[in-house]
Amino acid sequence: MMRKNIQNASVIIKRGVKYMLNILLVVLFAMSSGTAFTQQISSSLICSSGDNFTLANQSLEFTIGDIVTETFQNNVGGLSQGFLQGTTQGTGIKGNIMSHFNIDIFPNPAHDGITVICNKKALSMEIVDLSGHVLIRKKNPAETETFNTVKFQKGVYLLKTVFERNIPVVKRIVKY
């Protein structure tokens, strides 16, 4: 009886080893063939927007986009696809640099003209329409400036004031 139990155990062990070898072969085959189809994440970026700024000895550079997760290419061209990131990471400058530059515009909305008062000396002032055409430009303006808007069409305009270290401040003007 003992001999029969040992034979049964031996058969079970042989079947188990054979079964484990089959599983191991399937796993190895899946791993070796699966690498051809897995998605490799690269550090490339599909950039949809971005810019850079330089002030004195500091600079800021940023891009907005998706990390490339897959690229398909042939002799005609290529296609990259990405994914939206679930988290965002922000960087910034400690303190609000814009709080140092105060601009008051009155009357706004305006009809005949506007008066602009700055709390600091500006390097330049421009009034620009929304298509980007510069309508009025003043270099080294006084801290209080008056602009004639009689010839302006009704609409929205931008007052761009540039201060020390080329810091621009843009305010909206409405002409009625």
C-alpha positions in Angstrom: 0.0 0.0 0.0 2.8 2.3 0.9 4.4 1.6 -2.4 1.2 2.5 -4.3 1.0 5.8 -2.4 4.5 6.6 -3.3 3.8 5.8 -7.0 0.7 8.0 -6.9 2.7 10.8 -5.3 5.4 10.4 -7.9 2.8 10.6 -10.8 1.2 13.7 -9.2 4.6 15.4 -8.8 5.5 14.6 -12.5 2.1 16.0 -13.7 2.6 19.1 -11.5 6.1 19.7 -12.8 4.9 19.2 -16.4 2.0 21.6 -15.7 4.4 24.2 -14.2 6.7 23.9 -17.2 3.8 24.5 -19.5 2.8 27.6 -17.6 6.4 28.8 -17.5 6.6 28.4 -21.3 3.4 30.2 -21.9 4.5 33.1 -19.6 7.9 33.3 -21.3 6.3 33.2 -24.8 3.8 35.9 -23.7 6.6 38.1 -22.3 8.8 37.7 -25.4 6.1 38.4 -27.9 4.4 41.0 -25.8 7.4 43.4 -25.8 6.7 44.0 -29.5 3.3 45.3 -28.7 3.8 47.2 -25.4 3.6 50.9 -25.2 6.9 52.6 -24.4 6.7 56.1 -22.7 9.2 58.6 -23.9 10.1 62.0 -22.6 9.1 63.8 -25.8 6.3 66.4 -25.7 3.6 67.3 -28.1 3.7 71.1 -27.6 0.5 73.0 -28.3 1.6 76.3 -26.8 4.4 77.9 -24.8 6.5 81.0 -24.4 9.6 82.4 -22.7 10.2 85.7 -20.8 13.5 87.3 -19.7 13.7 90.0 -17.1 17.2 91.3 -16.0 19.0 88.1 -14.9 15.9 85.9 -14.6 14.1 83.9 -17.2 10.9 81.8 -17.4 10.2 79.2 -20.1 7.1 77.0 -20.3 5.3 74.6 -22.6 1.8 73.4 -22.6 1.1 70.0 -24.1 0.9 66.2 -23.7 3.7 63.7 -23.1 4.1 61.5 -26.2 3.2 57.9 -25.4 3.3 56.4 -28.9 4.7 57.4 -32.3 3.8 55.7 -35.6 6.0 56.6 -38.6 6.3 55.7 -42.3 8.0 57.2 -45.3 5.2 59.8 -45.7 5.1 61.2 -42.1 4.4 60.4 -38.5 1.7 60.5 -35.9 2.3 60.9 -32.2 -0.4 60.4 -29.6 -0.4 61.5 -26.0 -2.6 61.5 -23.0 -3.9 64.2 -20.7 -2.2 64.3 -17.4 -4.3 63.7 -14.3 -2.3 66.2 -12.2 -0.8 69.6 -12.9 2.3 71.1 -11.4 2.5 74.8 -11.2 5.5 77.0 -10.7 5.6 80.6 -9.9 7.3 83.7 -8.5 6.9 84.3 -4.8 4.8 87.5 -4.4 2.8 89.4 -6.9 5.1 91.5 -9.1 2.1 93.2 -10.7 1.0 94.8 -7.4 3.9 97.2 -7.7 2.5 98.8 -10.8 -0.8 100.5 -10.5 -2.6 102.1 -13.5 -5.8 104.1 -13.3 -7.8 104.9 -16.5 -10.7 107.3 -16.5 -13.3 107.7 -17.8 -13.6 104.1 -18.9 -15.8 103.6 -21.0 -14.6 106.7 -22.8 -15.9 108.9 -25.5 -13.6 111.9 -26.3 -10.5 110.9 -24.4 -8.9 109.1 -21.4 -6.5 110.1 -18.6 -4.0 107.5 -17.5 -2.3 107.7 -14.1 0.6 105.4 -13.1 2.1 105.1 -9.7 5.6 104.5 -11.2 7.5 106.0 -14.2 6.8 104.1 -17.4 9.1 103.5 -20.3 6.4 103.6 -22.9 2.6 103.5 -23.5 0.7 102.2 -26.5 -3.0 102.1 -27.4 -3.6 99.0 -29.6 -6.8 97.8 -31.3 -7.8 94.1 -31.0 -6.2 93.3 -34.4 -2.8 94.4 -33.1 -2.5 97.8 -34.8 -0.7 100.4 -32.7 -2.9 103.6 -32.8 -0.9 105.7 -30.3 2.6 105.3 -29.0 4.4 107.4 -26.4 8.0 106.9 -25.3 8.9 108.1 -21.7 5.4 109.2 -20.8 4.6 111.3 -17.7 3.0 109.6 -14.7 -0.2 111.3 -15.8 -1.0 111.2 -19.5 -4.1 112.2 -21.6 -5.0 110.5 -24.8 -7.5 111.8 -27.4 -9.9 109.0 -28.5 -12.3 111.0 -30.7 -11.2 109.4 -33.9 -11.4 105.8 -32.5 -14.3 103.6 -33.6 -16.6 102.2 -30.9 -15.1 99.1 -29.5 -12.5 97.7 -27.2 -8.8 98.8 -27.1 -5.8 97.8 -25.1 -3.4 100.2 -23.2 0.0 98.5 -23.0 2.3 100.2 -20.5 5.9 99.0 -20.2 7.7 99.7 -16.9 11.3 99.2 -15.6 12.9 95.8 -16.5 10.5 95.7 -19.5 7.6 94.6 -17.4 4.4 95.1 -19.5 1.0 95.8 -17.9 -2.1 95.7 -20.2 -5.4 97.3 -19.4 -8.7 97.3 -21.4 -10.2 100.6 -22.7 -13.8 100.7 -24.0 -14.8 103.4 -26.5 -18.5 104.2 -26.8 
